[in-house]
Amino acid sequence: MGADESNTPQDFTIIVLLVDDQPIIGEAVRRALSGQPDIIFHYCDDPAAALSVAGRIRPTVILQDLVMPGMDGLTLVRRYRADPLTADTPIIVLSTKDDPNVKSEAFAAGANDYIVKLPDTIELIARLRHHSTTYVYRQQRDEAYRALRESQRQLVKINLELQRLTNVDGLTGLSNRRNFDEYLELHWKQAVREQSSFSILMIDVDNFKLYNDTYGHLAGDDVLKRIAAAIQATFRRPTDIAARFGGEEFIVLLAGTEAATARALGDGLCKRVAGLRIEHSESPPINQVTVSIGGASTIPQIGDSGLVLIDIADKALYEAKRLGKNQIAMGGLDLAPHPAVAG
């Protein structure tokens, strides 16, 4: 290793841009660097073109003369700093004067170093290597941080998606039973605190086994998806939680909803599903896919359980089936269902 070579392992190319209106200075620097295989030298004698050249070649260090015709060197330094492509590029100012005031102005403008031209070749190369190494390593560090932040962002995104998938029924896109149970507990406690109405709707596809037997399970899956979409279109408030309860059965949590509103929403869902006009030859009298709904409402009290309300809604669902299907029946806390509303 020669006396002008750094002890730091070099794994990148140093790109030097010299901006100086004197060709003799350009030639002197070129010769000083000619024996360095890892240094690429560029020379620009026009300060007006320097910023464009720097943006094109992306130097790892800029040697900038202070006194040039047509443009003050410090003005050009400020322009480098204002351009995103050269904002962080190391700038070594070249001057014929070792003047503290000029040095102060140069550093204030954004220069990284100050050299009285022309320095000894060993010193020049050492400074070029030092500033280039610092610049490139800083870029590599920043890129590593950016990559790390992006990896973390992707990880958060993946974790959120995994969390969503663990909370969602894979076929219908509605919440799954586990997620519904968590929301039930949360909203039930809130209703107890606020003494607000709380309703549950149990929804079941009428004669679904016969549909699968007649049209096949793939067609049956499609029916469940379409009914899930109808449920999502009917219950649109942020606090409405719809879930697949199991098989062809769905459940909807309606926080802050009294019995009359729950009944009206359920009746609307019956009509919406019937309006899909999905053929079902084994489901008289209209021979279309329909749903039956059982509902229950209460104002939760301390010591009450949301599971009891689900059980009441489930019993009301059986009453809706008994009354002819394609309708909603509401059950009270006395387990006595209200008259059904035809779909």
LOBA-615280 format. One record per atom (N, C-alpha, C): x negated, y negated, z negated; residue in one letter. Coordinates in steps of 0.1 Angstrom, whole numbers, plus 5000, padded with zeros to 4 digits. Each point is the difference from the previous one (the first is absolute). Layout:
BEGIN
XYZA;...
This chain:
BEGIN
499250125000M;500849885000M;499149885000M;500349905009G;499249885001G;500349904989G;499249904999A;500149904989A;501349925002A;500649995012D;501149925002D;501350085000D;500050134996E;501150084999E;500550024986E;501450004999S;500650014986S;499950144995S;499950024987N;500150134994N;501450054999N;501049925003T;501450045000T;500350085013T;500650124999P;500350085012P;500949925009P;499750005013Q;500749935010Q;500950095008Q;501349994999D;500950085008D;500949925009D;499649885003F;500849915009F;499049925008F;500549935010T;499349915009T;500249864995T;498949934999I;500049864996I;500249925013I;501049925000I;500349915012I;499749864996I;499049945006V;499649864997V;500549915011V;500749894996L;500349895010L;499249884996L;499249955008L;499349874998L;500649905008L;500449894993V;500649885007V;499149884998V;499349975011D;499049895000D;499849955014D;500049875001D;499949945014D;498650005006D;499050054992Q;498650005005Q;499650145004Q;499950035013P;499650135005P;498750054994P;499149914996I;498750054995I;500350074986I;501049954993I;500350064987I;500650145003I;500950005010G;500650135003G;499050105004G;499049965008E;499050105004E;499150044988E;499749914991A;499250034989A;500850104991A;501249994998V;500850094991V;500150135007V;500250005014R;500150125007R;498850094999R;498849935001R;498850074998R;499850064986R;500449924990A;499850044987A;500850134997A;501250015007L;500950124997L;499850115010L;499149985010S;500050105011S;499550144995S;499250004990G;499550134995G;501050084991G;501249944998Q;500950074990Q;501150075008Q;500050135001P;500950075009P;501550004995P;500249964987D;501350004995D;500649865000D;499349905006I;500549865001I;500249975015I;501349955002I;500349955013I;500149855000I;499349935009F;499949864999F;500849935011F;500849904996H;500849925010H;499649864998H;499949935011Y;499649854999Y;501149925007Y;500449894994C;501049915006C;499449854998C;499849945011D;499549864999D;501049895001D;501350045001D;501149915001D;500950014988D;499949904991P;500850014987P;501550005003P;500549955011A;501450005003A;500550145004A;499050095004A;500450145004A;499750094989A;499449964989A;499550094989A;501150084994A;501149934997L;501150074993L;500650115009L;500149975013S;500550105009S;499150125001S;498749975001V;499050115001V;500050084987V;500149944988A;500050074988A;501350094999A;501149955005G;501250085000G;499950125009G;499249995010R;499850115010R;499050104995R;498949964995I;499050104997I;500050054985I;500849924992R;500250044986R;498650024993R;499349894998P;498650014994P;500150044985P;499050074995T;499950024986T;499349894992T;499449915008V;499449884994V;499849895011V;500249884996I;499949895010I;498849914995I;499149975009L;499049904998L;500449875006L;500249904993Q;500749875005Q;499149884997Q;499649945012D;499349874999D;500949894995D;499449914992L;500849894995L;500149885009L;499049985008V;500049885008V;500150045015V;501149975006M;500250045014M;500849895007M;499749985013P;500849905008P;501450035001P;500949914998G;501450025003G;500850054988G;499350064990M;500750064989M;499150014988M;500549954988D;499250014988D;500050154996D;498950054995G;499950144996G;501050034989G;500149914990L;500950034989L;501550015005L;500349925010T;501450015005T;500250145006T;499050055007L;500150135006L;500150114989L;499349984989V;500150094988V;501450004995V;500649894999R;501449994995R;500950075009R;499849995013R;500850065010R;499950164999R;498850054998Y;499950144997Y;500950044989Y;499949934989R;500750034988R;501549995002R;500549925009A;501449995002A;500650105010A;499150075007D;500450115009D;500050134993D;501150085001P;500150134993P;498950095004P;499650005013L;499050095005L;498649974994L;499749884996T;498749974994T;500149944986T;501150014994A;500249934987A;499050064989A;499750135002D;499150064990D;498650035005D;499749975013T;498750035006T;498949914993T;498950074996P;499049924993P;499449905010P;499749884995I;499549895008I;498749954993I;498950015008I;498749954995I;499749875008I;500049894993V;499749875006V;498549985003V;499749955012L;498649975003L;499949855001L;499049954993S;499749865000S;498549975000S;499749885005T;498649965000T;499649934987T;501049984992K;499849934987K;500350084988K;499150004990D;500350064987D;500549904991D;501349965003D;500649894993D;501150054991D;499949984986P;501050054991P;501449955003P;500249885005N;501349945003N;500650075012N;499150035010V;500550075012V;500450144996V;499250064992K;500350144995K;501350004993K;500249914992S;501349994992S;501249995010S;499949915010E;501049995009E;500350135008E;498950065004A;500150135007A;500750114992A;499750014988F;500650104991F;501549964998F;500349874999A;501349964998A;500950025012A;499450005012A;500750025012A;500350155002A;499350094993G;500250145001G;498850095004G;498849945001A;498850075003A;499750104989A;499450115004N;499550104990N;498549984996N;499349945009D;498549994998D;499549885008D;498849964997Y;499449885006Y;498550035002Y;499649995013I;498650025003I;499449885008I;498849964996V;499349905007V;499350075012V;500449965012K;499550085012K;498649955003K;499350105006L;500450145000L;499250074989L;500650094993P;499350074989P;499150115005P;499250064991D;499250125004D;501050115004D;499550085010T;500850115005T;500550104989T;499150034991I;500450094989I;501149944992I;499949874997E;501149944992E;501349995008E;499949975013L;501249995008L;500750135001L;499350115003I;500650135001I;500650044987I;499349984989A;500550034987A;501349944997A;500149875003R;501349934997R;501150055009R;499650025013L;501150055009L;500550144995L;499150094996R;500450134995R;500849984987R;499649924991H;500749984988H;501449955002H;500249905008H;501349955002H;500950095008H;499450075010S;500850095008S;500450124992S;499150054992T;500350124991T;501149964991T;499949894993T;501149964991T;501349985007T;500049945012Y;501249985008Y;500650135004Y;499250095006V;500650135004V;500550084989V;499250014989Y;500450084989Y;501349944994Y;500149875000R;501349944995R;501150035009R;499850005013Q;501150045009Q;500450144998Q;499050094998Q;500250144998Q;500850024987Q;499649924989R;500750014988R;501549955001R;500249895007D;501349955002D;500950105008D;499350065010E;500850105008E;500350124992E;499150044991A;500350114991A;501249964991A;500049884995Y;501149964991Y;501349995008Y;499949955012R;501250005008R;500550145003R;499150095003A;500450145002A;500650064987A;499449974989L;500550054987L;501449944997L;500149875003R;501449954997R;501050065010R;499650025012E;500950065010E;500450154995E;498950074996S;500350134995S;500950004988S;499849904991Q;500949994988Q;501449975004Q;500149915010R;501349965005R;500750125007R;499350085007Q;500550125006Q;500450104990Q;499150014989L;500350104990L;501349964992L;500249874998V;501249954993V;501250035009V;499849985013K;501150025010K;500450155000K;498950095000I;500350145000I;500750044987I;499549954989N;500650044987N;501449954999N;500349885006L;501449965000L;500950085009L;499450055011E;500750085009E;500250144993E;499050054994L;500250134992L;501049994989L;500049884994Q;501049984989Q;501449995006Q;500149935012R;501350005006R;500550135005R;499050085005L;500450145005L;500450094988L;499449984988T;500450084989T;501449964995T;500449885004N;501349954995N;501150015010N;499650045012V;501050005011V;500350145005V;501350035003D;500450125006D;499450015014D;499350105004G;499350015012G;501050015012G;501250054999L;500950015011L;500749875003L;500649944989T;500949895002T;499449864998T;498950004993G;499449874997G;500649934988G;501050064994L;500549944988L;499150044988L;500349944988S;499250054989S;500350144997S;499050074994N;500250144995N;500650004986N;500350124995R;500750014987R;499149954989R;498750025001R;499149964989R;500049854999R;499949935012N;499949865000N;501349944995N;501150065004F;501449964996F;500150004985F;499550114994D;500150024985D;499349894993D;498849965005E;499349894994E;500749875001E;500649975012Y;500849885001Y;501250004991Y;500750124999L;501150014992L;499749964985L;498950054995E;499749974986E;499749854999E;499349955009L;499649855000L;501249915000L;500950025010H;501249925001H;501050034990H;500150124995W;500950034989W;499749924987W;498750004997K;499549924988K;500349855002K;499849955012Q;500349865003Q;501549974998Q;500850095005A;501549984999A;500450014985A;499450084992V;500350004986V;499649874993V;498949955004R;499549874994R;501049885004R;500350005013E;500849895006E;501550034999E;500450124996Q;501450044999Q;500749975014Q;499450055010S;500549985014S;500650135005S;500849995010S;500650125006S;499050085007S;500350135001F;499150105006F;500850105007F;499750035012S;500850105008S;499150105007S;500550125001I;499350115008I;501050055010I;499550035012L;500850075010L;499250125004L;500850115000M;499550135005M;500650035014M;499250035010I;500450015014I;499750145005I;500950075006D;499850135005D;500650015014D;499250065009V;500450025014V;501150125000V;501149975005D;501150105001D;499750115009D;500250124995N;499950135008N;498650005007N;499049974992F;498649995007F;499550145003F;500250104991K;499550135003K;500650055013K;501349985002L;500750045013L;499349935012L;499649874998Y;499449925010Y;498750075004Y;499250034990N;498750075003N;500250135007N;501050084995D;500350135006D;500449995015D;500749895003T;500549985013T;499049935010T;499349904995Y;499249925009Y;498550024997Y;499650074990G;498650024997G;499449914990G;498950044994H;499549924989H;499349875005H;499550005012L;499449885005L;501049895002L;501250045006A;501149915001A;500449954986A;500050094991G;500449974986G;499149894994G;498750025003D;499049904995D;500349865006D;500350005013D;500349885007D;501249934993D;501050084997V;501249944993V;499649944987V;499250074992L;499549944987L;499349875002L;499249995011K;499349885003K;500949885003K;501050045008R;501049895004R;500949964989R;500350094991I;500849964988I;499149924991I;498850034998A;499049924992A;500049865006A;499949995013A;499949865006A;501349934997A;501250075000A;501349934997A;500049964986A;499450084991I;499949964986I;499249884998I;498849995007Q;499149894999Q;500749875005Q;500850025011A;500749885005A;501249954991A;500550094992T;501149964991T;499549944987T;499050064995F;499549954987F;498749925002F;500149875001R;498949925005R;499349914989R;500649994988R;499449924990R;498750064995R;499049924996P;498850054995P;500150094988P;501149984992T;500250094989T;500850125003T;500550025012D;500750125004D;498950115002D;500150114993I;499050115002I;500850125006I;499650045012A;500750125006A;498950115001A;500450124997A;499150115000A;500750135005A;499250095005R;500550135004R;499950084987R;501250054996F;500150074987F;499750145001F;500250065012G;499750145002G;500850055012G;499450085009G;500850055011G;500749895008G;501350015001E;500849905007E;500749904991E;499449994988E;500649914990E;499149884997E;500749884999F;499349884998F;500549934988F;499349914994I;500449924989I;499649865001I;500849914995V;499749855001V;500249944987V;499049934995L;500149924988L;500349865003L;501149954993L;500549865003L;499949924987L;498949944997A;499949924988A;500849875001A;500649964990G;500849885000G;501250005008G;500550125002T;501250025009T;501150074992T;501249935001E;501150064993E;500750105009E;501150074994A;500650115007A;500749965013A;500649885000A;500849975012A;499049975012A;498949944997T;499049985011T;499450135004T;499750094991A;499450135003A;501050085009A;501249994996R;501150075008R;500049955014R;500049865002A;500149945013A;498750045008A;498950004994L;498750045007L;500150145005L;500550094991G;500150145003G;501050025011G;501149935000D;501050015010D;499449965014D;499249894999G;499349955012G;499150105006G;499350074991L;499050115005L;500850115007L;501150044994C;500850115006C;500449965014C;500549875002K;500449965013K;498849995010K;498849954994R;498849995009R;499650145005R;500050104991V;499550135005V;501050065010V;501349984997A;501050055009A;499949935014A;499649874999G;499849935012G;498950045009G;499150084994L;498950065008L;500550105011L;501250054997R;500650105009R;499150115004R;499450064990I;499250125002I;500950125000I;500050075011E;500950125002E;499750114989E;501150054994H;499950114991H;501350085001H;500050105009S;501250085003S;500550084989S;499250024989E;500450084989E;500549914988E;500349875003S;500449914989S;501349935004S;501150074999P;501349945003P;500449904989P;500849915002P;500949995012P;499449925011P;498949914998I;499549915010I;498950075008I;499550114995N;498950075007N;498749915003N;499749924989Q;498849925001Q;499350014986Q;498849965000V;499250004988V;500549894991V;500350034987T;500549904991T;499350034986T;500249904991V;499450024987V;501249984989V;499850064989S;500849984989S;499249944989S;500649914992I;499249924990I;500750014986I;499250024990G;500549984986G;499349894994G;500849924993G;499349884993G;500449994986G;499149934992A;500349984986A;499349874996A;500749934991S;499549874996S;500149984985S;499249924994T;500149984986T;499149884996T;500149954988I;499149904995I;499250084989I;498850035003P;499250094991P;499849944986P;500150094990Q;499849974986Q;498850074995Q;499549954989I;498850064994I;500450154996I;499250095004G;500350144997G;500650075012G;500649935009D;500650065012D;498950055009D;500350095010S;499150055009S;500549995014S;499149965009G;500349995014G;500450145006G;499550114994L;500250135005L;501550034999L;500649954989V;501550024998V;500849945011V;499549875004L;500749945011L;499950075013L;498850065003I;499850095011I;501050115000I;500150064988D;500950124999D;501549965003D;500449884995I;501349955003I;500249985015I;499049945006A;500149975015A;500050145007A;499350104996D;500050135006D;501450064999D;500649994989K;501450054998K;501049935009K;499849875001A;500849925009A;499850045015A;498850045003L;499750055014L;500950125003L;500050094990Y;500850125002Y;501549975002Y;500449894993E;501449965001E;500349955014E;499049925005A;500149955014A;500150115010A;499250114998K;500150115009K;501450074999K;500550014987R;501350074998R;501149925007R;499949875000L;501049915006L;500050005015L;499050065006G;500050015015G;498849955007G;499049964992K;498649965005K;500249875008K;498849955005N;499949875007N;500649894992N;499749994987Q;500649904992Q;499149994987Q;500449894992I;499349994987I;501050014989I;499550064989A;500850014988A;499149954989A;500649914991M;499349954989M;500350074987M;499050034992G;500350064987G;499749914989G;500750004989G;499849924989G;499250084989G;499749934989L;499350074990L;500850114993L;501349995002D;500950114995D;500050125010D;499249995011L;499950105010L;501250015008L;500949914999A;501250015008A;499849925013A;500050065012P;499849925012P;501249915004P;499649895006H;501049915005H;500650055013H;501149955005P;500550045013P;499049975011P;500050095009A;499049985011A;500449905010A;499149945007V;500249915011V;499750075013V;500950015009A;499850085012A;499049935009A;499150085007G;499049955008G;500649975014G;
